[in-house]
Amino acid sequence: MSIDDILFPGAEPKVIGAGYGFTEGPAADEHGNVYFSDGQHDSIYYYVPGQPPVLFVNDSTDANGMMLNTRGELYVCEGAAYRVVAIDVRTKQKRVLCSQIDGQHFNEPNDLAIDLHDGFYFSDPNYQHRGQPTVMKQDVYYCSADGRVSRVSTVCFKPNGVLLSADDRTLYVADARGQRIFRYDVLGPGQLANERLWIDRLGANPDGLTLDEHDNLYVCCGKAGIKVFDKHGQPLGTIDVFAANCCFGGPDFSTLMVASADRFLAIPTKITGMKPLPVRAKAQAAPARPCLSASA
């Protein structure tokens, strides 16, 4: 594949919304509607294709990376509040999932990836969004569904984007300061093995990550654009747009939704992105159809 197999000729990003502080953390629901955050204003917005984005909540402190769990709750990294929370999208009630390890609060939870067990991996760098000091090494953690937190990756200088493959068997971790991507095999919830440097010398600081149906990896690199790599880690090309984070949304999950500084953008593509976790969880839980014999 090449970038021409992903983008339509002359495709231009459509501005869905503008005038935000700094957009981040796009997360699609099972219908292809997308939540995105504006951490500078402690806000989260909700976008339904064909309609303007609407304010979802304005009390999510330094909201950054987000994702919906198997039940449709919205998990949010609230960086400057040192925690990850779950928000009921119907009632907007919030519960804290984790806020510390070994009695020490986190630096600034930044991005997360939820597994099929509703446990999640999250990065804990410190960009000092509210001037807070770094209190411990900047690492990656796993929080189980029952709230147990463990440190699972210590290799990054400043971890940022984290992403699970659709089958929960591979974890990608972006090292923003090291300008590289690491890849792990996932043996079970919070159990990583075979740490390896997957993409080196990006030439830019990686931020958010996503995957498409072909297991191509999209690496958001700010003003350097979205760098796309195939499943072997080989470069396919760059989507020339400022990008902090992205996900696929829209009714058929073929629109690349991009958090782009003070704007939120949509880019139509020729391919389909990885489906949101609620969709994948339902597909996994669905009983197999019985096979009918020729004589039936």
Contacts in CASP RR format, 6 or more apart in sequence:
PFRMAT RR
TARGET T0000
AUTHOR 0000-0000-0000
METHOD contacts of the structure
MODEL  1
MSIDDILFPGAEPKVIGAGYGFTEGPAADEHGNVYFSDGQHDSIYYYVPG
QPPVLFVNDSTDANGMMLNTRGELYVCEGAAYRVVAIDVRTKQKRVLCSQ
IDGQHFNEPNDLAIDLHDGFYFSDPNYQHRGQPTVMKQDVYYCSADGRVS
RVSTVCFKPNGVLLSADDRTLYVADARGQRIFRYDVLGPGQLANERLWID
RLGANPDGLTLDEHDNLYVCCGKAGIKVFDKHGQPLGTIDVFAANCCFGG
PDFSTLMVASADRFLAIPTKITGMKPLPVRAKAQAAPARPCLSASA
1 214 0 8 1.000
1 216 0 8 1.000
1 230 0 8 1.000
1 236 0 8 1.000
2 236 0 8 1.000
2 237 0 8 1.000
3 228 0 8 1.000
3 236 0 8 1.000
3 237 0 8 1.000
3 238 0 8 1.000
3 239 0 8 1.000
5 270 0 8 1.000
5 271 0 8 1.000
6 212 0 8 1.000
6 216 0 8 1.000
6 228 0 8 1.000
6 236 0 8 1.000
6 239 0 8 1.000
6 269 0 8 1.000
6 270 0 8 1.000
6 271 0 8 1.000
7 239 0 8 1.000
7 267 0 8 1.000
7 269 0 8 1.000
7 270 0 8 1.000
8 268 0 8 1.000
8 269 0 8 1.000
8 270 0 8 1.000
11 267 0 8 1.000
11 268 0 8 1.000
11 269 0 8 1.000
12 267 0 8 1.000
13 241 0 8 1.000
13 258 0 8 1.000
13 260 0 8 1.000
13 265 0 8 1.000
13 266 0 8 1.000
13 267 0 8 1.000
14 265 0 8 1.000
14 266 0 8 1.000
14 267 0 8 1.000
15 263 0 8 1.000
15 264 0 8 1.000
15 265 0 8 1.000
16 47 0 8 1.000
16 52 0 8 1.000
16 53 0 8 1.000
16 257 0 8 1.000
16 263 0 8 1.000
16 264 0 8 1.000
16 265 0 8 1.000
16 266 0 8 1.000
17 52 0 8 1.000
17 53 0 8 1.000
17 263 0 8 1.000
17 264 0 8 1.000
18 262 0 8 1.000
18 263 0 8 1.000
18 264 0 8 1.000
19 262 0 8 1.000
19 263 0 8 1.000
20 38 0 8 1.000
20 40 0 8 1.000
20 41 0 8 1.000
20 43 0 8 1.000
20 45 0 8 1.000
20 262 0 8 1.000
20 263 0 8 1.000
20 264 0 8 1.000
21 38 0 8 1.000
21 39 0 8 1.000
21 40 0 8 1.000
21 41 0 8 1.000
21 261 0 8 1.000
21 262 0 8 1.000
22 38 0 8 1.000
22 39 0 8 1.000
22 40 0 8 1.000
22 244 0 8 1.000
22 261 0 8 1.000
22 262 0 8 1.000
23 36 0 8 1.000
23 37 0 8 1.000
23 38 0 8 1.000
23 244 0 8 1.000
23 259 0 8 1.000
23 260 0 8 1.000
23 261 0 8 1.000
23 262 0 8 1.000
23 263 0 8 1.000
23 264 0 8 1.000
24 36 0 8 1.000
24 37 0 8 1.000
24 38 0 8 1.000
24 39 0 8 1.000
24 63 0 8 1.000
24 64 0 8 1.000
24 65 0 8 1.000
24 244 0 8 1.000
24 245 0 8 1.000
24 259 0 8 1.000
25 35 0 8 1.000
25 36 0 8 1.000
25 37 0 8 1.000
25 64 0 8 1.000
25 65 0 8 1.000
25 66 0 8 1.000
25 111 0 8 1.000
25 208 0 8 1.000
25 244 0 8 1.000
25 245 0 8 1.000
25 247 0 8 1.000
25 259 0 8 1.000
26 34 0 8 1.000
26 35 0 8 1.000
26 36 0 8 1.000
26 66 0 8 1.000
26 245 0 8 1.000
26 246 0 8 1.000
26 247 0 8 1.000
26 257 0 8 1.000
26 258 0 8 1.000
26 259 0 8 1.000
26 264 0 8 1.000
27 34 0 8 1.000
27 35 0 8 1.000
27 36 0 8 1.000
27 65 0 8 1.000
27 66 0 8 1.000
27 67 0 8 1.000
27 68 0 8 1.000
27 74 0 8 1.000
27 247 0 8 1.000
27 276 0 8 1.000
28 34 0 8 1.000
28 68 0 8 1.000
28 247 0 8 1.000
28 248 0 8 1.000
28 249 0 8 1.000
28 250 0 8 1.000
28 253 0 8 1.000
28 257 0 8 1.000
28 276 0 8 1.000
29 35 0 8 1.000
29 68 0 8 1.000
29 72 0 8 1.000
29 89 0 8 1.000
29 276 0 8 1.000
29 278 0 8 1.000
30 68 0 8 1.000
30 72 0 8 1.000
30 276 0 8 1.000
30 278 0 8 1.000
30 279 0 8 1.000
30 282 0 8 1.000
31 251 0 8 1.000
32 49 0 8 1.000
32 249 0 8 1.000
32 250 0 8 1.000
32 251 0 8 1.000
32 253 0 8 1.000
32 276 0 8 1.000
33 46 0 8 1.000
33 47 0 8 1.000
33 48 0 8 1.000
33 49 0 8 1.000
33 249 0 8 1.000
33 250 0 8 1.000
34 46 0 8 1.000
34 47 0 8 1.000
34 247 0 8 1.000
34 249 0 8 1.000
34 250 0 8 1.000
34 257 0 8 1.000
35 44 0 8 1.000
35 45 0 8 1.000
35 46 0 8 1.000
35 47 0 8 1.000
35 56 0 8 1.000
35 66 0 8 1.000
35 68 0 8 1.000
35 74 0 8 1.000
36 44 0 8 1.000
36 45 0 8 1.000
36 47 0 8 1.000
36 53 0 8 1.000
36 66 0 8 1.000
36 257 0 8 1.000
36 259 0 8 1.000
36 264 0 8 1.000
37 43 0 8 1.000
37 44 0 8 1.000
37 45 0 8 1.000
37 60 0 8 1.000
37 63 0 8 1.000
37 64 0 8 1.000
37 65 0 8 1.000
37 66 0 8 1.000
37 76 0 8 1.000
37 259 0 8 1.000
38 44 0 8 1.000
38 45 0 8 1.000
38 63 0 8 1.000
39 60 0 8 1.000
39 62 0 8 1.000
39 63 0 8 1.000
39 64 0 8 1.000
39 129 0 8 1.000
40 129 0 8 1.000
41 58 0 8 1.000
42 58 0 8 1.000
42 59 0 8 1.000
42 60 0 8 1.000
42 61 0 8 1.000
42 62 0 8 1.000
42 63 0 8 1.000
43 55 0 8 1.000
43 56 0 8 1.000
43 57 0 8 1.000
43 58 0 8 1.000
43 60 0 8 1.000
43 63 0 8 1.000
44 55 0 8 1.000
44 56 0 8 1.000
44 57 0 8 1.000
44 60 0 8 1.000
44 63 0 8 1.000
44 66 0 8 1.000
44 74 0 8 1.000
44 76 0 8 1.000
44 87 0 8 1.000
45 53 0 8 1.000
45 54 0 8 1.000
45 55 0 8 1.000
45 56 0 8 1.000
45 264 0 8 1.000
46 53 0 8 1.000
46 54 0 8 1.000
46 55 0 8 1.000
46 56 0 8 1.000
47 53 0 8 1.000
47 54 0 8 1.000
47 257 0 8 1.000
47 264 0 8 1.000
49 249 0 8 1.000
49 250 0 8 1.000
49 251 0 8 1.000
49 255 0 8 1.000
49 266 0 8 1.000
53 264 0 8 1.000
56 89 0 8 1.000
56 92 0 8 1.000
57 87 0 8 1.000
57 92 0 8 1.000
60 76 0 8 1.000
60 78 0 8 1.000
60 85 0 8 1.000
60 87 0 8 1.000
60 94 0 8 1.000
61 78 0 8 1.000
61 79 0 8 1.000
61 80 0 8 1.000
61 81 0 8 1.000
62 78 0 8 1.000
62 79 0 8 1.000
62 80 0 8 1.000
62 81 0 8 1.000
62 108 0 8 1.000
62 129 0 8 1.000
62 130 0 8 1.000
63 76 0 8 1.000
63 77 0 8 1.000
63 78 0 8 1.000
63 79 0 8 1.000
64 76 0 8 1.000
64 77 0 8 1.000
64 78 0 8 1.000
64 79 0 8 1.000
64 109 0 8 1.000
64 110 0 8 1.000
64 111 0 8 1.000
65 76 0 8 1.000
65 77 0 8 1.000
65 110 0 8 1.000
65 111 0 8 1.000
65 112 0 8 1.000
65 245 0 8 1.000
66 74 0 8 1.000
66 75 0 8 1.000
66 76 0 8 1.000
66 77 0 8 1.000
66 112 0 8 1.000
67 74 0 8 1.000
67 75 0 8 1.000
67 112 0 8 1.000
67 113 0 8 1.000
67 114 0 8 1.000
67 120 0 8 1.000
67 276 0 8 1.000
67 277 0 8 1.000
68 74 0 8 1.000
68 75 0 8 1.000
68 89 0 8 1.000
68 114 0 8 1.000
68 276 0 8 1.000
68 277 0 8 1.000
68 278 0 8 1.000
69 75 0 8 1.000
69 86 0 8 1.000
69 114 0 8 1.000
69 118 0 8 1.000
69 119 0 8 1.000
69 120 0 8 1.000
69 277 0 8 1.000
69 278 0 8 1.000
70 114 0 8 1.000
70 116 0 8 1.000
70 118 0 8 1.000
70 277 0 8 1.000
70 278 0 8 1.000
70 281 0 8 1.000
71 118 0 8 1.000
71 278 0 8 1.000
72 89 0 8 1.000
72 278 0 8 1.000
73 86 0 8 1.000
73 87 0 8 1.000
73 88 0 8 1.000
73 89 0 8 1.000
74 86 0 8 1.000
74 87 0 8 1.000
74 89 0 8 1.000
75 84 0 8 1.000
75 85 0 8 1.000
75 86 0 8 1.000
75 87 0 8 1.000
75 97 0 8 1.000
75 112 0 8 1.000
75 114 0 8 1.000
75 120 0 8 1.000
76 84 0 8 1.000
76 85 0 8 1.000
76 86 0 8 1.000
76 87 0 8 1.000
77 84 0 8 1.000
77 109 0 8 1.000
77 110 0 8 1.000
77 111 0 8 1.000
77 112 0 8 1.000
77 122 0 8 1.000
78 84 0 8 1.000
78 85 0 8 1.000
78 109 0 8 1.000
79 106 0 8 1.000
79 108 0 8 1.000
79 109 0 8 1.000
79 110 0 8 1.000
79 129 0 8 1.000
80 108 0 8 1.000
80 129 0 8 1.000
80 130 0 8 1.000
80 132 0 8 1.000
81 99 0 8 1.000
82 99 0 8 1.000
82 100 0 8 1.000
82 105 0 8 1.000
82 106 0 8 1.000
82 107 0 8 1.000
82 108 0 8 1.000
82 109 0 8 1.000
82 132 0 8 1.000
83 96 0 8 1.000
83 97 0 8 1.000
83 98 0 8 1.000
83 99 0 8 1.000
83 105 0 8 1.000
83 106 0 8 1.000
83 109 0 8 1.000
84 96 0 8 1.000
84 97 0 8 1.000
84 98 0 8 1.000
84 99 0 8 1.000
84 109 0 8 1.000
84 112 0 8 1.000
84 120 0 8 1.000
84 122 0 8 1.000
84 143 0 8 1.000
85 94 0 8 1.000
85 95 0 8 1.000
85 96 0 8 1.000
85 97 0 8 1.000
86 94 0 8 1.000
86 95 0 8 1.000
86 97 0 8 1.000
87 93 0 8 1.000
87 94 0 8 1.000
88 94 0 8 1.000
97 120 0 8 1.000
97 143 0 8 1.000
97 147 0 8 1.000
98 141 0 8 1.000
98 143 0 8 1.000
98 147 0 8 1.000
98 149 0 8 1.000
99 105 0 8 1.000
99 106 0 8 1.000
100 106 0 8 1.000
100 149 0 8 1.000
101 141 0 8 1.000
101 149 0 8 1.000
101 150 0 8 1.000
101 151 0 8 1.000
104 135 0 8 1.000
104 136 0 8 1.000
105 135 0 8 1.000
106 124 0 8 1.000
106 135 0 8 1.000
106 136 0 8 1.000
106 141 0 8 1.000
107 124 0 8 1.000
107 125 0 8 1.000
107 126 0 8 1.000
107 132 0 8 1.000
107 134 0 8 1.000
107 135 0 8 1.000
107 136 0 8 1.000
107 138 0 8 1.000
108 124 0 8 1.000
108 125 0 8 1.000
108 126 0 8 1.000
108 127 0 8 1.000
108 128 0 8 1.000
108 129 0 8 1.000
108 132 0 8 1.000
109 122 0 8 1.000
109 123 0 8 1.000
109 124 0 8 1.000
110 122 0 8 1.000
110 123 0 8 1.000
110 124 0 8 1.000
110 125 0 8 1.000
110 127 0 8 1.000
110 159 0 8 1.000
110 160 0 8 1.000
110 161 0 8 1.000
111 122 0 8 1.000
111 123 0 8 1.000
111 160 0 8 1.000
111 161 0 8 1.000
111 162 0 8 1.000
111 208 0 8 1.000
111 245 0 8 1.000
112 120 0 8 1.000
112 121 0 8 1.000
112 122 0 8 1.000
112 123 0 8 1.000
112 162 0 8 1.000
113 120 0 8 1.000
113 121 0 8 1.000
113 122 0 8 1.000
113 162 0 8 1.000
113 163 0 8 1.000
113 164 0 8 1.000
113 171 0 8 1.000
114 120 0 8 1.000
114 164 0 8 1.000
114 277 0 8 1.000
115 121 0 8 1.000
115 164 0 8 1.000
115 168 0 8 1.000
115 186 0 8 1.000
115 189 0 8 1.000
116 168 0 8 1.000
116 277 0 8 1.000
116 280 0 8 1.000
116 281 0 8 1.000
116 284 0 8 1.000
117 144 0 8 1.000
117 145 0 8 1.000
117 189 0 8 1.000
118 145 0 8 1.000
119 142 0 8 1.000
119 143 0 8 1.000
119 144 0 8 1.000
119 145 0 8 1.000
119 189 0 8 1.000
120 142 0 8 1.000
120 143 0 8 1.000
121 140 0 8 1.000
121 141 0 8 1.000
121 142 0 8 1.000
121 152 0 8 1.000
121 162 0 8 1.000
121 164 0 8 1.000
121 171 0 8 1.000
121 190 0 8 1.000
122 140 0 8 1.000
122 141 0 8 1.000
122 142 0 8 1.000
122 143 0 8 1.000
122 162 0 8 1.000
123 138 0 8 1.000
123 139 0 8 1.000
123 140 0 8 1.000
123 156 0 8 1.000
123 159 0 8 1.000
123 160 0 8 1.000
123 161 0 8 1.000
123 162 0 8 1.000
123 173 0 8 1.000
123 174 0 8 1.000
124 138 0 8 1.000
124 139 0 8 1.000
124 140 0 8 1.000
124 141 0 8 1.000
124 159 0 8 1.000
125 138 0 8 1.000
125 158 0 8 1.000
125 159 0 8 1.000
125 160 0 8 1.000
125 176 0 8 1.000
126 132 0 8 1.000
126 133 0 8 1.000
126 134 0 8 1.000
126 138 0 8 1.000
128 134 0 8 1.000
137 154 0 8 1.000
138 156 0 8 1.000
138 157 0 8 1.000
138 158 0 8 1.000
138 159 0 8 1.000
139 151 0 8 1.000
139 153 0 8 1.000
139 154 0 8 1.000
139 156 0 8 1.000
139 159 0 8 1.000
140 151 0 8 1.000
140 152 0 8 1.000
140 153 0 8 1.000
140 154 0 8 1.000
140 156 0 8 1.000
140 159 0 8 1.000
140 162 0 8 1.000
140 173 0 8 1.000
141 149 0 8 1.000
141 150 0 8 1.000
141 151 0 8 1.000
141 152 0 8 1.000
142 149 0 8 1.000
142 150 0 8 1.000
142 152 0 8 1.000
142 189 0 8 1.000
142 190 0 8 1.000
143 149 0 8 1.000
144 189 0 8 1.000
144 190 0 8 1.000
150 190 0 8 1.000
152 190 0 8 1.000
152 192 0 8 1.000
153 159 0 8 1.000
153 173 0 8 1.000
153 182 0 8 1.000
153 184 0 8 1.000
153 192 0 8 1.000
153 195 0 8 1.000
155 173 0 8 1.000
155 175 0 8 1.000
155 182 0 8 1.000
155 195 0 8 1.000
156 173 0 8 1.000
156 174 0 8 1.000
156 175 0 8 1.000
156 176 0 8 1.000
156 177 0 8 1.000
156 178 0 8 1.000
156 182 0 8 1.000
157 175 0 8 1.000
157 176 0 8 1.000
157 177 0 8 1.000
157 178 0 8 1.000
158 175 0 8 1.000
158 176 0 8 1.000
158 177 0 8 1.000
158 178 0 8 1.000
159 173 0 8 1.000
159 174 0 8 1.000
159 175 0 8 1.000
159 176 0 8 1.000
160 174 0 8 1.000
160 175 0 8 1.000
160 176 0 8 1.000
160 205 0 8 1.000
160 206 0 8 1.000
160 207 0 8 1.000
160 208 0 8 1.000
161 172 0 8 1.000
161 173 0 8 1.000
161 174 0 8 1.000
161 176 0 8 1.000
161 206 0 8 1.000
161 207 0 8 1.000
161 208 0 8 1.000
161 209 0 8 1.000
161 245 0 8 1.000
162 171 0 8 1.000
162 172 0 8 1.000
162 173 0 8 1.000
162 174 0 8 1.000
162 209 0 8 1.000
163 171 0 8 1.000
163 172 0 8 1.000
163 208 0 8 1.000
163 209 0 8 1.000
163 210 0 8 1.000
163 211 0 8 1.000
163 217 0 8 1.000
164 170 0 8 1.000
164 171 0 8 1.000
164 172 0 8 1.000
164 186 0 8 1.000
165 171 0 8 1.000
165 172 0 8 1.000
165 211 0 8 1.000
165 215 0 8 1.000
165 274 0 8 1.000
166 211 0 8 1.000
166 274 0 8 1.000
166 275 0 8 1.000
166 280 0 8 1.000
168 186 0 8 1.000
168 188 0 8 1.000
169 185 0 8 1.000
169 186 0 8 1.000
170 183 0 8 1.000
170 184 0 8 1.000
170 185 0 8 1.000
170 186 0 8 1.000
171 183 0 8 1.000
171 184 0 8 1.000
171 186 0 8 1.000
171 192 0 8 1.000
172 181 0 8 1.000
172 182 0 8 1.000
172 183 0 8 1.000
172 184 0 8 1.000
172 198 0 8 1.000
172 209 0 8 1.000
172 217 0 8 1.000
173 181 0 8 1.000
173 182 0 8 1.000
173 183 0 8 1.000
173 184 0 8 1.000
174 180 0 8 1.000
174 181 0 8 1.000
174 206 0 8 1.000
174 207 0 8 1.000
174 208 0 8 1.000
174 209 0 8 1.000
174 219 0 8 1.000
175 181 0 8 1.000
175 182 0 8 1.000
175 206 0 8 1.000
176 205 0 8 1.000
176 206 0 8 1.000
176 207 0 8 1.000
177 205 0 8 1.000
178 205 0 8 1.000
179 201 0 8 1.000
179 202 0 8 1.000
179 203 0 8 1.000
179 204 0 8 1.000
179 205 0 8 1.000
179 206 0 8 1.000
180 197 0 8 1.000
180 198 0 8 1.000
180 199 0 8 1.000
180 200 0 8 1.000
180 201 0 8 1.000
180 202 0 8 1.000
180 206 0 8 1.000
181 197 0 8 1.000
181 198 0 8 1.000
181 199 0 8 1.000
181 202 0 8 1.000
181 206 0 8 1.000
181 209 0 8 1.000
181 217 0 8 1.000
181 219 0 8 1.000
182 195 0 8 1.000
182 196 0 8 1.000
182 197 0 8 1.000
182 198 0 8 1.000
183 195 0 8 1.000
183 196 0 8 1.000
183 198 0 8 1.000
184 192 0 8 1.000
184 193 0 8 1.000
184 194 0 8 1.000
184 195 0 8 1.000
184 196 0 8 1.000
185 192 0 8 1.000
185 193 0 8 1.000
185 194 0 8 1.000
186 192 0 8 1.000
186 193 0 8 1.000
187 193 0 8 1.000
198 233 0 8 1.000
199 217 0 8 1.000
199 219 0 8 1.000
199 229 0 8 1.000
199 233 0 8 1.000
202 219 0 8 1.000
202 221 0 8 1.000
202 227 0 8 1.000
203 221 0 8 1.000
203 224 0 8 1.000
204 221 0 8 1.000
204 222 0 8 1.000
204 223 0 8 1.000
204 224 0 8 1.000
204 225 0 8 1.000
204 227 0 8 1.000
205 221 0 8 1.000
205 222 0 8 1.000
206 219 0 8 1.000
206 220 0 8 1.000
206 221 0 8 1.000
207 220 0 8 1.000
207 221 0 8 1.000
207 222 0 8 1.000
207 243 0 8 1.000
207 244 0 8 1.000
207 245 0 8 1.000
208 219 0 8 1.000
208 220 0 8 1.000
208 244 0 8 1.000
208 245 0 8 1.000
208 246 0 8 1.000
209 217 0 8 1.000
209 218 0 8 1.000
209 219 0 8 1.000
209 220 0 8 1.000
210 217 0 8 1.000
210 218 0 8 1.000
210 246 0 8 1.000
210 247 0 8 1.000
210 248 0 8 1.000
210 273 0 8 1.000
210 274 0 8 1.000
211 217 0 8 1.000
211 218 0 8 1.000
211 273 0 8 1.000
211 274 0 8 1.000
212 218 0 8 1.000
212 248 0 8 1.000
212 269 0 8 1.000
212 271 0 8 1.000
212 272 0 8 1.000
212 273 0 8 1.000
212 274 0 8 1.000
213 271 0 8 1.000
213 272 0 8 1.000
213 273 0 8 1.000
213 274 0 8 1.000
214 230 0 8 1.000
214 231 0 8 1.000
214 271 0 8 1.000
215 230 0 8 1.000
215 231 0 8 1.000
216 228 0 8 1.000
216 229 0 8 1.000
216 230 0 8 1.000
216 231 0 8 1.000
216 236 0 8 1.000
216 271 0 8 1.000
217 228 0 8 1.000
217 229 0 8 1.000
217 230 0 8 1.000
217 231 0 8 1.000
217 233 0 8 1.000
218 226 0 8 1.000
218 227 0 8 1.000
218 228 0 8 1.000
218 239 0 8 1.000
218 246 0 8 1.000
218 256 0 8 1.000
219 226 0 8 1.000
219 227 0 8 1.000
219 228 0 8 1.000
219 229 0 8 1.000
220 226 0 8 1.000
220 243 0 8 1.000
220 244 0 8 1.000
220 245 0 8 1.000
220 246 0 8 1.000
220 258 0 8 1.000
220 259 0 8 1.000
221 227 0 8 1.000
221 243 0 8 1.000
222 242 0 8 1.000
222 243 0 8 1.000
222 244 0 8 1.000
223 242 0 8 1.000
224 238 0 8 1.000
225 238 0 8 1.000
225 239 0 8 1.000
225 240 0 8 1.000
225 241 0 8 1.000
225 242 0 8 1.000
225 243 0 8 1.000
226 238 0 8 1.000
226 239 0 8 1.000
226 241 0 8 1.000
226 243 0 8 1.000
226 246 0 8 1.000
226 256 0 8 1.000
226 258 0 8 1.000
227 235 0 8 1.000
227 237 0 8 1.000
227 238 0 8 1.000
228 235 0 8 1.000
228 236 0 8 1.000
228 237 0 8 1.000
228 238 0 8 1.000
228 239 0 8 1.000
229 235 0 8 1.000
229 236 0 8 1.000
230 236 0 8 1.000
239 256 0 8 1.000
239 267 0 8 1.000
241 258 0 8 1.000
241 260 0 8 1.000
241 265 0 8 1.000
241 267 0 8 1.000
242 260 0 8 1.000
242 261 0 8 1.000
243 258 0 8 1.000
243 259 0 8 1.000
243 260 0 8 1.000
244 259 0 8 1.000
244 260 0 8 1.000
244 261 0 8 1.000
245 258 0 8 1.000
245 259 0 8 1.000
246 256 0 8 1.000
246 257 0 8 1.000
246 258 0 8 1.000
246 259 0 8 1.000
247 256 0 8 1.000
247 257 0 8 1.000
248 254 0 8 1.000
248 255 0 8 1.000
248 256 0 8 1.000
248 257 0 8 1.000
248 269 0 8 1.000
248 272 0 8 1.000
248 273 0 8 1.000
248 274 0 8 1.000
249 255 0 8 1.000
249 256 0 8 1.000
249 257 0 8 1.000
249 273 0 8 1.000
250 257 0 8 1.000
252 272 0 8 1.000
253 272 0 8 1.000
253 273 0 8 1.000
253 274 0 8 1.000
253 275 0 8 1.000
253 276 0 8 1.000
254 268 0 8 1.000
254 269 0 8 1.000
254 270 0 8 1.000
254 271 0 8 1.000
254 272 0 8 1.000
254 273 0 8 1.000
255 266 0 8 1.000
255 267 0 8 1.000
255 268 0 8 1.000
255 269 0 8 1.000
256 266 0 8 1.000
256 267 0 8 1.000
256 268 0 8 1.000
256 269 0 8 1.000
257 264 0 8 1.000
257 265 0 8 1.000
257 266 0 8 1.000
258 264 0 8 1.000
258 265 0 8 1.000
258 266 0 8 1.000
258 267 0 8 1.000
275 283 0 8 1.000
END
